[in-house]
Amino acid sequence: MSPDVGLPETYADLMSIHRMGHAFYHPEHAHNVRPGTCGYINNSGQWQPIVDLTDEAALAAGSFKPLTQLLIKATPDEFAWEDVTSEGVHSNKPSISVGADGSTVGVPAEASVEFSLEKSVSAGAVLLCNSTVHRKGYRHESPFLEWGKANANAIIKNCKDAKRYGFWVVLTTWTCSSVWTNVWKNSQKSVSIGITARSAGIGELSPRIEWSNSQSGGGWVHPTPTMKNGKVDQRVIFFSGVKFKVYKLPFGAVTREVRGTETIIVDDPDDVTKPENERMRYEFEISVEGAAEDKEEMEEEDEEEDEG
């Protein structure tokens, strides 16, 4: 059994405090997880695409219903992130400054940062980005929410794994070309990673730390940067979207005993010839994950455009 079993789910759960949606322990290729795509996450934490909602030919081939609402792209944005950690994780990261000769001061030639846990928590997660973080996606979740509700039956007909894993429709992605992740479950353990200091680049006000293999402890996931179409391929570290969590209903059941969440019931398309009381049914619990901050910023953009 792989030592990674359970770690992707633990990492995603721990990183959910940042309200950016699902966090990938093994960051996925950006050309695989794109805004406007439908897919699911398997038990290894990997993204498996089902269909691209913006591809009319693919929708028709799978007998999916088309989108009924206009998709409006959000303004792309870029960020410089420092370490992103789960609750209760602390580090001994040094401060760095600029010397009189323009060099960086405060980081030895060979140095490392240690991340440790408070006694009150039993697991920790860390995300480190050496390069610019890019955010792109669409403004409103309602087109994807309504599409998912209208196509749940077609989804489980085209992709039987969705009966087990449910499915997502991606609204926004956060990507980076050089990324490190780590997660650990022992409160007595700490993890370390090597660092170097880099002088401020164009548009940056201060020097920053870069993470490296030197002086690093084990457990780090660092996808090898690859080239695609002449550019360094981006990796998805978070994505927000509409989540359809699936529950298998007992024979004859109408719904689960749940309140306060929107759900839809879908008959198993493989059971359409059976009597109604012998058909397998699936209930999908619908939620919008990680889009709160995106929505606020997009509403502000809408207001600015209206004022203009």
C-alpha positions in Angstrom: 0.0 0.0 0.0 1.3 3.4 -0.9 2.5 5.6 2.1 0.5 8.4 0.6 -2.9 6.7 1.2 -5.0 9.1 3.3 -2.6 12.0 3.0 -4.3 13.8 0.1 -7.6 13.8 2.0 -6.0 14.9 5.2 -4.1 17.7 3.4 -7.3 18.9 1.7 -9.2 18.9 5.0 -6.5 20.8 6.9 -6.2 23.4 4.2 -9.9 24.0 4.0 -9.5 26.7 6.7 -8.3 29.1 3.9 -11.7 28.8 2.2 -10.2 28.5 -1.3 -11.9 25.3 -2.1 -10.2 21.9 -2.6 -6.4 21.8 -2.0 -4.3 19.3 -3.9 -1.6 17.4 -2.0 -0.2 16.4 -5.4 -0.8 19.6 -7.4 -2.4 18.8 -10.7 -1.5 20.1 -14.2 -3.4 23.3 -15.0 -4.4 22.0 -18.4 -6.2 19.1 -16.7 -8.1 21.1 -14.0 -9.5 24.1 -15.7 -12.3 26.6 -14.9 -15.5 25.3 -16.6 -14.6 21.6 -16.4 -16.5 18.8 -14.6 -14.7 16.0 -12.9 -14.2 14.1 -9.7 -11.5 13.4 -7.2 -10.7 9.7 -6.7 -9.5 8.0 -3.5 -5.9 8.8 -4.4 -6.6 12.5 -4.4 -6.3 12.7 -8.2 -8.5 14.8 -10.5 -10.3 12.8 -13.2 -12.0 14.9 -15.9 -15.5 14.1 -17.1 -16.4 16.9 -19.6 -15.5 20.5 -20.5 -18.7 22.6 -20.2 -17.3 25.0 -22.8 -16.8 22.3 -25.4 -20.1 22.0 -27.3 -19.0 19.0 -29.3 -18.0 17.1 -26.1 -21.3 17.9 -24.4 -23.3 16.7 -27.4 -21.2 13.5 -27.7 -22.1 12.6 -24.1 -25.7 13.7 -24.4 -25.1 16.4 -21.8 -27.5 19.4 -21.7 -25.7 22.6 -22.6 -25.2 25.6 -20.3 -28.3 27.8 -20.1 -26.6 30.9 -18.6 -23.8 33.1 -19.9 -20.4 32.5 -18.5 -18.5 35.7 -17.5 -14.8 35.5 -17.0 -13.3 37.0 -13.9 -10.3 39.3 -14.2 -7.1 37.2 -13.8 -4.9 38.1 -10.9 -1.4 37.4 -9.6 0.0 37.0 -6.1 3.3 36.4 -4.2 2.5 34.0 -1.4 4.6 33.2 1.6 4.1 29.9 3.4 0.5 28.8 3.6 -0.1 26.5 6.6 -2.9 24.7 8.4 -4.1 25.8 11.9 -1.6 25.3 14.7 1.5 25.1 12.4 4.5 27.4 13.3 7.8 28.0 11.7 11.2 29.5 12.6 11.5 31.3 9.3 14.1 34.1 9.5 13.5 37.7 8.5 15.6 39.0 5.6 16.6 42.5 4.7 18.7 44.3 2.1 22.3 45.3 2.9 24.1 48.4 1.9 25.5 46.7 -1.1 22.1 45.4 -2.3 22.7 41.9 -1.1 20.2 40.0 1.2 21.0 39.9 4.9 19.7 37.4 7.5 19.9 34.0 5.8 23.0 31.9 6.0 24.4 30.2 2.8 23.0 26.9 4.1 19.8 27.2 6.1 16.5 25.6 6.6 13.1 26.4 8.1 11.3 24.0 10.5 7.6 23.7 10.7 6.2 22.3 13.9 2.8 21.8 15.5 1.1 23.2 18.6 0.4 20.5 21.2 -3.4 21.0 20.7 -3.3 19.8 17.1 -2.4 16.3 15.8 -1.8 17.0 12.1 -0.3 19.8 10.0 -0.1 20.8 6.4 2.2 23.3 4.5 2.1 24.8 1.1 5.1 26.7 -0.3 5.3 28.6 -3.6 8.5 29.7 -5.2 6.8 31.4 -8.2 3.9 33.7 -8.8 0.5 32.4 -7.9 -2.1 32.9 -10.7 -5.9 33.1 -10.1 -8.3 32.7 -13.0 -11.9 31.6 -13.5 -15.5 32.7 -13.9 -17.5 35.3 -11.9 -20.7 33.4 -10.9 -21.3 29.9 -9.7 -25.0 29.8 -10.7 -24.4 28.6 -14.3 -22.3 25.7 -13.1 -24.7 24.9 -10.2 -27.7 24.7 -12.5 -25.8 22.8 -15.2 -24.7 20.2 -12.6 -28.3 19.7 -11.3 -29.6 19.3 -14.9 -26.9 16.8 -15.9 -26.4 14.7 -12.8 -28.1 11.8 -14.5 -26.0 12.1 -17.6 -22.9 12.4 -15.5 -23.4 9.1 -13.7 -24.4 7.5 -17.0 -21.2 8.6 -18.8 -19.0 8.1 -15.7 -20.0 5.4 -13.4 -17.2 6.4 -10.9 -19.3 9.5 -10.1 -21.7 7.1 -8.3 -18.9 6.6 -5.8 -17.1 9.9 -5.8 -19.7 12.4 -6.7 -18.4 15.3 -8.9 -17.3 18.9 -9.1 -17.7 21.7 -11.5 -14.7 24.0 -11.4 -15.2 27.8 -11.0 -11.7 29.2 -10.1 -8.2 27.8 -10.1 -5.1 29.0 -8.2 -1.9 27.9 -9.9 1.9 28.0 -9.5 4.8 26.6 -11.5 7.1 25.8 -8.6 5.3 24.4 -5.5 6.0 22.3 -2.4 3.5 20.5 -0.2 3.8 18.5 3.0 1.4 16.9 5.5 2.0 15.0 8.7 -0.1 13.4 11.3 2.2 13.1 14.3 2.1 16.1 16.7 5.6 15.2 17.9 7.0 15.5 14.4 8.3 18.6 12.6 9.3 19.0 8.9 12.1 21.1 7.5 13.1 22.5 4.1 16.1 24.3 2.8 16.0 28.0 2.0 17.9 30.6 0.1 17.4 34.4 0.0 16.5 36.0 -3.3 16.8 39.7 -4.0 13.7 41.6 -4.9 12.7 41.3 -8.6 10.9 43.7 -10.8 7.7 44.9 -9.1 8.7 43.5 -5.8 9.4 45.8 -2.8 11.5 43.4 -0.7 13.7 40.3 -1.0 12.0 36.9 -0.4 12.8 33.4 0.7 13.1 30.6 -1.9 12.6 27.0 -0.9 15.1 24.4 -2.1 16.1 20.7 -1.8 19.2 21.5 0.2 19.0 20.9 3.9 15.4 19.5 3.5 13.8 16.8 5.5 11.6 14.1 4.0 8.0 14.1 3.1 7.9 17.0 0.6 6.0 16.7 -2.6 7.6 18.9 -5.3 6.3 18.2 -8.9 9.1 18.6 -11.4 8.5 21.7 -13.5 7.6 20.8 -17.1 7.3 22.8 -20.3 4.0 23.0 -22.3 3.8 25.1 -25.5 7.1 26.7 -24.7 6.1 27.8 -21.2 6.6 26.3 -17.7 3.5 24.3 -16.9 1.4 25.6 -14.1 0.2 23.4 -11.2 -3.2 23.7 -9.5 -2.8 24.2 -5.8 -6.5 25.1 -5.0 -9.7 25.2 -6.9 -13.1 26.5 -6.0 -16.4 25.3 -7.5 -19.7 23.5 -7.0 -19.4 20.2 -5.2 -22.0 17.4 -5.6 -21.3 15.0 -2.8 -23.0 11.6 -3.4 -24.9 9.3 -1.1 -26.3 5.9 -2.1 -29.9 5.6 -0.9 -31.3 2.3 0.5 -33.8 0.6 -1.8 -37.2 2.3 -1.4 -35.8 5.4 0.4 -36.9 8.8 -0.8 -34.2 10.9 0.8 -31.7 10.9 3.7 -32.6 12.6 7.0 -30.8 15.9 6.3 -31.8 19.5 6.6 -30.4 22.8 5.5 -28.6 21.7 2.4 -29.8 21.6 -1.2 -30.0 18.1 -2.6 -31.2 16.3 -5.8 -32.2 12.6 -6.2 -31.1 10.7 -9.3 -32.2 7.2 -10.4 -29.4 4.9 -11.5 -29.7 5.0 -15.3 -28.7 1.3 -15.3 -31.9 0.5 -13.4 -34.5 2.2 -15.6 -36.1 -1.1 -16.6 -36.6 -2.3 -13.0 -39.7 -1.6 -10.9 -39.5 1.7 -9.1 -39.0 0.2 -5.7 -36.0 -1.9 -6.9 -34.1 1.0 -8.5 -30.9 2.3 -7.0 -31.0 6.0 -6.2 -28.3 8.5 -5.5 -28.7 11.7 -3.5 -26.3 14.6 -4.3 -25.7 17.1 -1.6 -24.8 20.5 -3.3 -22.4 23.1 -1.9 -20.3 25.9 -3.3 -16.8 25.4 -2.0 -14.2 28.1 -1.7 -15.9 30.8 -3.7 -16.8 33.2 -0.9 -13.8 35.5 -1.4 -14.0 35.3 -5.1 -17.6 36.3 -5.1 -17.0 39.4 -2.9 -14.2 40.6 -5.2 -16.2 39.9 -8.3 -19.2 41.8 -6.9 -16.9 44.7 -6.2 -15.7 44.6 -9.9 -19.3 44.6 -11.1 -20.0 47.7 -9.0 -16.9 49.5 -10.3 -18.0 48.7 -13.9 -21.5 49.9 -13.2 -20.1 53.2 -11.8 -17.8 53.5 -14.8 
